[in-house]
Amino acid sequence: MTGTGGNQVDAVLSRSARRTPERIALRYGERTWTYRALDDAVSEAAAFLMAERLGHGARVGAYGHNSDAYLIGFLACSRAGLVHVPINHNLTGEDLRYIVEQSGSAVVLADPVLQHRLPDTTRVLPLRDATGSLLEHASRSEQGGTHVFVGDNDGGELAQLLYTSGTTALPRGAMMSHRALVHEYASAIAALDLKETDKPVHSLPLYHSAQLHVFLMPYLAIGAENTILDAPDAERIFELVEAGRADSLFAPPTVWIGLANHPGFARRDLSALRKAYYGASIMPVPVLERLRSRLPGLGFYNCFGQSEIGPLATVLGPDEHEGRMDSCGRPVLFVEARVVDERGWEVPDGTQGEVVYRSPQLCDGYWDKPVETAEAFRDGWFHSGDLAVRDADGYFTVVDRVKDVINSGGVLVASRQVEDALYEHAGVAEAAVVGLPDERWIEAVTAVVVRAATGAGRALTEAGLIAHAREKLAHFKAPKRILFVDELPRNASGKILKRELRDRFGGR
């Protein structure tokens, strides 16, 4: 059995391994790990990394698909005193080079099938499926050669550089300490009602902070039985639910929309699914209402936050949705939030302003970006860039991102309100509203829409959808134009990339 410093991220696994050593911790593909075996595997992998003489605090990139090896690599970095740098496995070219070089990664743990994309000068260690891989070294613990490794720090050392999604600019590496992440795990456990008896399935990318830090790591901390999937495959998720192997699922709204539109959603027995978590982007209220109607016994949790805060900041629980379906809830255990104006002064309840945070979950700033750090951290608060309203009961409702608010004829229009109105039309599968340059309106409210596969979708026209929007909204808020596309650009966490839409259609 391993020993590890109590304030380190990997210690949450060690404690579970001591409490319930033979309980199943993790399933991936054909492999199953008990808590004892998984903890020992992390120590073996940590010893392997330390033998590479990387130096305490060295950055280690992680460029791979979902797997047990990916999780072991993250925890092994923690145990070896290294800083983990998760990299979007969809990145290539200059985007990939930027993160590897900007983070100063001394080595990259990579899936062999992705290794060819990395810059030629990158030092690479294989994660899995190759001789000498991290997973091969980790698996030696199952052969009786358990290596005992003891690491320790007071929690203030860096555990990870979490690169922001980069929806509006180049990604920035949020410097997450062990202490910040462990606080965030405690917040997640309390606010999301995570239980040892839950059977969560983790299908979103583990390089993204939501799946790893809001769900997988907190669930390991309490000793639950976890299943990792390569991707959010609807048929596989439905199979696990029907077999009693999954009762808890996190997915962004775009994935929930895909699951709800899948033919199997109506015919499969999904009664064992008890907890549904959504986040990463705003859930259209009409979509949530359809999901709740199909599965009335399913508890829905709205999870809101951003990478810089670990990333969970607020939660709206199942018993809080009624009457506030568009709210993102109240701050979690270790988060204090306010709504402020341009001067940084707190505004009265019911008044729109920017959300700011103060919390031990917050990052320590952005890696090697002092100007951006100073801009985001002002007067003792982190400025989120989200516009919101807080009500008298302390519930927050996000109106928009500061950069996504549309200035139409001198009047500010929140894109979310327009999107909710569009989603009420049966012919709309997905919608994103942006402001595009316009000589008359400064910015014209423009909707980029994916038609539904139904008859209503096939019959949908620009004039018809604009008329529908005008029935729901003040005319100045209704779209001036509708652009139909086959799909919306989004990052792997499910966030729609409105910057790409503005770039793509801004010259038209």
C-alpha positions in Angstrom: 0.0 0.0 0.0 1.2 3.5 -0.7 1.6 6.5 1.5 1.0 10.0 0.3 0.8 13.5 1.6 -2.8 14.3 2.8 -3.0 17.6 0.9 -2.1 16.0 -2.5 -4.6 15.2 -5.2 -3.6 11.6 -5.3 -4.2 11.2 -1.6 -8.0 11.1 -2.2 -7.4 7.7 -4.0 -5.0 6.4 -1.3 -7.6 7.1 1.4 -10.3 5.2 -0.5 -7.8 2.3 -1.1 -7.2 2.0 2.7 -11.0 2.1 3.5 -12.2 -0.3 0.8 -9.2 -1.9 -0.9 -11.1 -4.7 -2.7 -14.0 -2.6 -3.9 -14.1 -1.9 -7.7 -12.8 1.5 -8.4 -12.7 1.6 -12.1 -13.7 -0.2 -15.3 -12.4 0.6 -18.7 -12.9 -1.7 -21.7 -12.0 -5.2 -20.5 -9.9 -4.0 -17.5 -11.2 -3.7 -14.0 -9.3 -2.1 -11.1 -9.9 -2.4 -7.4 -9.0 0.5 -5.2 -6.0 -1.3 -3.9 -4.8 -2.2 -7.4 -5.4 1.3 -8.8 -3.6 3.0 -6.0 -0.6 0.6 -6.4 -0.6 1.2 -10.1 -0.3 4.9 -9.5 2.7 4.4 -7.3 4.4 2.2 -10.0 3.7 4.8 -12.6 5.0 7.6 -10.3 8.2 5.6 -9.8 8.5 5.2 -13.6 8.2 9.0 -14.1 10.7 9.7 -11.3 13.2 7.4 -13.0 13.0 9.7 -16.0 14.7 12.4 -13.9 12.3 15.2 -14.9 12.9 17.3 -11.8 10.4 18.4 -9.1 7.7 20.6 -10.6 8.4 19.7 -14.2 5.4 20.0 -16.5 4.2 16.8 -18.1 1.8 17.0 -21.1 -1.0 14.5 -21.4 -2.2 14.0 -25.0 -4.5 11.0 -25.1 -8.0 9.7 -25.4 -10.1 8.6 -22.4 -8.6 5.5 -20.7 -7.5 4.1 -17.4 -4.0 4.9 -18.4 -4.9 8.6 -18.7 -6.2 8.7 -15.2 -3.2 6.8 -13.8 -0.9 9.3 -15.6 -2.6 12.2 -13.9 -2.4 10.7 -10.4 1.1 9.5 -11.0 2.2 13.1 -11.8 0.7 14.2 -8.5 2.5 11.5 -6.6 5.8 12.2 -8.3 5.7 15.9 -7.7 5.1 16.8 -11.3 2.6 19.3 -12.9 0.1 17.6 -15.2 -0.8 19.5 -18.4 -3.9 18.0 -20.1 -4.1 18.7 -23.9 -7.2 18.5 -26.0 -6.6 15.3 -28.1 -8.3 17.1 -31.1 -5.6 19.7 -31.3 -3.0 19.6 -34.1 -0.5 21.9 -35.8 0.2 25.3 -34.2 -2.6 24.9 -31.6 -0.9 21.8 -30.3 2.6 23.3 -30.5 1.4 26.4 -28.6 0.3 24.5 -25.5 3.3 22.1 -25.4 5.7 25.1 -25.7 3.9 27.7 -23.7 3.6 25.2 -20.7 7.2 24.2 -21.1 6.3 20.5 -20.9 9.5 18.5 -20.4 7.8 15.4 -21.8 4.4 14.4 -23.2 2.5 11.3 -22.2 0.8 10.4 -25.4 -1.4 7.7 -27.0 0.8 6.1 -29.7 -1.9 6.8 -32.3 -1.6 10.6 -31.6 2.2 10.8 -31.2 2.9 11.7 -34.8 1.0 15.0 -34.4 3.4 16.3 -31.8 6.3 18.6 -32.7 9.4 16.6 -33.8 11.4 18.1 -30.9 8.9 16.8 -28.2 10.1 14.1 -25.8 7.3 11.5 -25.7 6.4 8.7 -23.4 3.6 6.3 -24.5 0.5 6.2 -22.3 -0.7 2.7 -23.4 -0.6 0.0 -26.1 3.1 0.1 -26.7 6.1 -1.6 -25.1 7.4 0.4 -22.2 4.2 2.4 -21.9 3.1 4.0 -18.6 0.2 1.5 -18.4 2.6 -1.4 -18.7 4.7 -0.1 -15.8 1.6 0.6 -13.7 0.3 -2.9 -14.3 3.3 -4.4 -12.6 1.6 -3.8 -9.3 -0.8 -6.6 -10.1 2.1 -9.0 -10.5 3.2 -8.6 -6.9 5.9 -6.0 -7.3 4.2 -3.1 -5.5 6.5 -0.1 -5.1 5.8 2.0 -2.1 6.3 5.7 -2.8 5.7 8.5 -0.3 5.3 12.1 -1.5 4.2 15.2 0.4 3.5 18.9 0.1 1.4 21.3 2.0 -1.1 21.6 -0.9 0.2 24.8 -2.3 2.3 23.3 -5.0 0.9 23.2 -8.6 -0.9 20.0 -9.5 -2.1 21.0 -13.0 -2.2 23.6 -15.7 -5.7 23.7 -16.9 -5.8 25.5 -20.3 -9.0 27.5 -20.9 -11.2 26.5 -23.8 -9.9 29.3 -26.0 -13.4 30.3 -27.3 -12.4 33.9 -27.6 -8.6 34.0 -27.6 -5.5 31.9 -27.2 -5.8 29.4 -24.3 -4.4 30.4 -20.9 -3.0 27.9 -18.5 -4.9 28.2 -15.1 -2.4 27.3 -12.4 -4.3 24.8 -10.1 -2.8 23.9 -6.8 -3.4 20.6 -5.0 -5.2 22.5 -2.3 -7.5 24.2 -4.8 -8.5 20.9 -6.5 -9.1 19.1 -3.2 -11.3 21.9 -2.0 -13.2 21.7 -5.3 -13.7 17.9 -4.8 -15.3 18.5 -1.4 -17.6 21.2 -2.9 -18.6 18.8 -5.7 -19.4 15.9 -3.3 -21.6 18.1 -1.1 -23.4 20.1 -3.8 -24.0 17.2 -6.2 -25.1 14.6 -3.7 -22.3 12.2 -4.7 -22.6 8.8 -2.9 -20.4 5.8 -2.6 -23.3 3.7 -3.9 -23.6 5.7 -7.1 -22.4 4.1 -10.4 -21.3 7.0 -12.6 -20.3 6.7 -16.2 -17.6 9.1 -17.4 -17.8 9.6 -21.2 -16.7 13.2 -21.7 -12.9 13.9 -22.3 -10.8 13.5 -19.2 -8.5 16.3 -20.4 -11.5 18.6 -19.6 -11.7 19.8 -16.0 -15.5 19.1 -15.7 -15.4 15.3 -16.2 -12.1 14.8 -14.3 -12.5 17.2 -11.4 -16.2 17.5 -10.8 -17.0 13.9 -11.2 -14.3 11.2 -11.6 -11.9 12.4 -8.9 -14.7 13.3 -6.3 -16.2 9.9 -7.0 -12.9 8.2 -6.4 -12.6 10.2 -3.1 -15.8 8.6 -1.8 -15.1 5.1 -3.1 -17.7 4.7 -5.8 -17.6 2.3 -8.8 -16.7 4.2 -11.9 -16.9 3.4 -15.6 -14.8 5.3 -18.2 -16.0 5.3 -21.8 -14.0 6.5 -24.9 -16.8 8.9 -25.8 -20.5 9.7 -25.1 -21.8 6.8 -27.2 -25.6 6.7 -26.8 -26.0 3.0 -27.3 -23.2 2.1 -24.9 -24.6 4.4 -22.2 -28.1 3.0 -22.7 -26.7 -0.6 -22.4 -24.9 0.3 -19.1 -28.0 1.8 -17.6 -30.2 -1.2 -18.6 -27.6 -3.6 -17.2 -27.5 -1.8 -13.8 -23.9 -0.7 -14.3 -24.7 3.1 -14.6 -27.1 5.4 -12.8 -25.3 8.7 -13.0 -24.3 10.7 -16.1 -22.7 14.1 -16.8 -23.0 15.7 -20.2 -23.1 19.1 -21.7 -26.4 20.3 -23.2 -25.3 19.4 -26.8 -24.8 15.7 -25.7 -28.1 15.6 -23.8 -29.8 16.9 -26.9 -28.1 14.2 -28.9 -29.2 11.5 -26.4 -32.8 12.8 -26.4 -32.9 12.8 -30.2 -31.5 9.2 -30.4 -34.1 6.5 -31.4 -33.1 4.4 -28.4 -34.0 7.2 -26.0 -37.7 6.5 -26.4 -37.7 2.7 -26.4 -34.9 1.7 -24.0 -35.6 1.1 -20.2 -33.7 4.0 -18.6 -35.5 3.9 -15.3 -32.3 3.0 -13.5 -30.8 6.4 -14.4 -31.2 8.5 -11.2 -28.9 11.5 -11.6 -28.4 13.7 -14.6 -25.8 16.4 -14.5 -25.5 19.1 -17.1 -23.1 22.0 -17.6 -20.2 23.4 -19.6 -22.7 25.6 -21.5 -26.2 26.9 -21.1 -29.0 24.4 -21.3 -32.0 25.7 -23.4 -35.0 25.6 -21.1 -37.3 24.0 -23.7 -34.8 21.1 -24.1 -34.6 20.6 -20.3 -38.4 20.5 -20.2 -38.5 17.8 -22.8 -35.9 15.7 -21.0 -37.8 16.0 -17.7 -41.1 15.0 -19.3 -39.5 11.8 -20.8 -37.8 10.8 -17.5 -39.9 12.3 -14.7 -38.0 10.3 -12.0 -34.6 11.6 -13.0 -32.9 14.3 -10.9 -31.3 17.0 -12.9 -28.4 19.1 -11.6 -27.2 22.2 -13.3 -23.4 22.6 -12.8 -21.9 26.0 -13.6 -18.3 27.4 -13.4 -15.1 27.7 -15.4 -11.6 26.2 -15.5 -10.2 28.8 -13.2 -12.3 27.7 -10.3 -11.7 24.0 -10.6 -14.3 24.3 -12.4 -17.5 24.0 -10.2 -18.9 27.3 -8.8 -22.6 27.0 -8.5 -25.2 24.2 -8.6 -29.0 24.1 -9.1 -30.3 20.9 -7.5 -33.2 18.7 -8.6 -35.6 20.2 -6.0 -34.6 23.8 -7.0 -35.5 23.7 -10.7 -39.2 24.5 -10.3 -39.8 28.1 -11.1 -36.2 28.8 -11.9 -35.4 26.5 -14.8 -33.0 29.1 -16.3 -30.9 29.5 -13.1 -27.5 28.0 -12.5 -28.1 27.8 -8.7 -26.3 29.0 -5.7 -22.5 28.9 -4.9 -21.1 25.6 -3.7 -19.4 25.0 -0.3 -16.1 26.8 -0.8 -17.2 29.5 -3.2 -18.2 33.1 -2.5 -19.8 35.0 -5.5 -21.0 38.5 -6.1 -22.5 40.4 -9.0 -20.7 43.7 -9.7 -20.8 46.7 -12.1 -18.0 48.1 -14.2 -16.4 49.8 -11.2 -16.4 46.5 -9.2 -19.2 47.6 -6.9 -21.8 45.0 -5.9 -25.2 45.7 -7.5 -28.6 45.1 -5.9 -30.4 41.8 -6.4 -32.2 41.7 -9.7 -29.6 43.9 -11.4 -27.4 42.6 -14.2 -23.7 42.6 -13.7 -20.5 40.6 -13.9 -20.0 37.6 -11.6 -16.8 37.7 -9.5 -15.5 34.9 -7.2 -13.4 34.5 -4.1 -12.5 30.9 -3.1 -9.8 28.5 -2.1 -10.7 26.6 -5.3 -9.4 29.4 -7.5 -6.3 29.1 -9.6 -3.2 31.0 -8.7 -3.3 32.9 -12.0 -2.3 32.1 -15.6 1.0 30.4 -16.4 3.6 32.9 -17.6 0.9 35.6 -18.3 1.2 38.3 -15.7 -0.9 40.9 -17.6 -3.8 38.6 -18.1 -3.6 37.5 -14.4 -3.7 41.1 -13.2 -6.6 41.8 -15.4 -8.6 38.8 -14.1 -7.7 39.1 -10.4 -8.7 42.6 -9.2 -9.5 43.9 -5.8 -9.2 40.5 -4.3 -11.8 38.9 -6.6 -11.6 36.9 -9.8 -13.6 38.4 -12.6 -15.3 35.7 -14.5 -16.5 37.5 -17.7 -20.0 36.1 -17.1 -23.0 38.4 -17.0 -25.6 37.3 -14.5 -28.4 38.4 -12.2 -28.8 37.2 -8.5 -32.2 37.0 -6.9 -33.2 37.7 -3.3 -32.8 34.0 -2.4 -29.2 33.9 -3.7 -29.8 32.1 -6.9 -27.8 33.2 -10.0 -29.0 33.3 -13.5 -26.4 33.7 -16.2 -27.5 36.1 -18.9 -24.5 35.8 -21.3 -20.8 36.0 -21.6 -19.6 39.6 -21.5 -18.1 39.2 -25.0 -21.2 37.6 -26.4 -23.7 40.4 -25.6 -25.0 41.9 -28.8 -25.1 45.7 -29.2 -28.0 46.1 -31.7 -28.8 49.8 -32.5 -27.3 50.8 -29.1 -29.5 48.4 -27.2 -27.8 45.4 -25.5 -29.4 42.0 -26.4 -28.5 38.8 -24.5 -28.0 35.9 -26.9 -29.4 33.3 -24.4 -32.9 34.8 -24.3 -33.1 34.7 -28.1 -31.8 31.1 -28.2 -34.4 30.0 -25.7 -37.1 31.5 -27.9 -35.8 29.7 -31.0 -35.6 26.3 -29.2 -39.4 26.5 -28.6 -39.8 25.9 -32.4 -40.1 22.1 -33.1 -38.0 22.6 -36.3 -34.9 23.8 -34.4 -32.4 21.1 -33.3 -29.6 23.6 -32.2 -29.2 27.3 -32.3 -26.5 29.9 -31.5 -27.1 33.6 -31.6 -24.3 36.1 -32.4 -23.9 39.7 -33.3 -22.6 40.3 -36.8 -21.4 43.7 -38.2 -24.2 45.8 -39.7 -24.1 49.4 -41.0 -27.5 50.2 -39.6 -27.7 48.2 -36.3 -23.9 48.2 -35.4 -24.4 44.5 -34.7 -27.3 42.6 -36.2 -28.8 39.8 -34.1 -28.1 36.7 -36.2 -29.1 33.1 -35.5 -27.1 30.2 -36.8 -29.5 27.2 -36.8 -29.3 23.5 -37.3 -32.6 22.1 -38.5 -34.3 19.2 -36.7 -34.5 15.9 -38.7 -38.3 16.0 -38.3 -40.8 17.3 -40.8 -40.9 20.6 -38.9 -37.2 20.9 -39.5 -37.4 20.2 -43.2 -40.1 22.8 -43.6 -38.3 25.4 -41.6 -37.6 28.7 -43.4 -35.8 31.9 -42.4 -39.0 34.0 -42.6 -40.9 31.4 -40.6 -38.4 31.3 -37.8 -38.0 35.0 -37.6 -41.8 35.3 -37.4 -41.8 32.7 -34.5 -39.1 34.7 -32.7 -41.1 37.9 -33.0 -44.1 36.2 -31.3 -41.9 35.4 -28.3 -39.6 38.5 -28.1 -39.6 42.2 -28.5 -38.9 42.9 -32.2 -35.5 44.5 -31.5 -34.4 41.2 -29.9 -35.6 39.0 -32.7 -33.0 37.8 -35.3 -32.5 40.0 -38.3 -31.1 37.0 -40.2 -31.2 33.2 -39.9 -28.3 31.2 -41.2 -28.8 27.4 -41.6 -25.9 25.0 -41.1 -25.4 21.3 -40.8 -23.6 21.5 -37.5 -22.3 24.1 -35.0 -18.6 24.4 -34.2 -17.9 23.4 -30.6 -15.0 22.3 -28.4 -14.9 18.9 -26.9 -16.5 20.1 -23.7 -19.6 21.0 -25.7 -19.2 24.7 -25.7 -20.4 26.3 -29.0 -17.5 28.4 -30.4 -19.3 31.6 -31.2 -16.0 33.2 -32.1 -15.8 30.9 -35.1 -19.3 31.8 -36.1 -18.5 35.5 -36.0 -15.3 34.9 -38.0 -17.1 32.7 -40.5 -20.1 34.8 -41.2 -18.9 38.3 -40.2 -18.0 39.3 -43.8 -21.3 38.4 -45.3 
